[in-house]
């Protein structure tokens, strides 16, 4: 039986004791995304990934807002909410698991689902 793709998976609730992803695991998940997301590392520990982020560009502000509203629906369904920054026709998405202050599989599940609607 084959493993589910990131898009087919559901986010699971994380608590403080949930282990963070290793850089090897981050690379494995990155390979499953359509495009690589920038990995933001901990300044004091360069081998610790803290967040992933990606910029999306649109024709105009209205198109960017339609995209954000679609993300909001997915975020509520998954109960995993990205940080979203809007700059007229550009949207920057940052994903990280707040409970563990780092990355979990949930972040890559959300990234895959966001890519699917882009």
Secondary structure, DSSP 8 states (H G I E B T S, - for coil): -----GGG-------TTS----HHHHHHHHTTSSS--EEEEETTEEEEEEEEEEEEE-SSHHHHHHHHHHHHHHHHHHT---EEEEETTEEEEEE-BTTTTB--HHHHHHHHHHHHH-
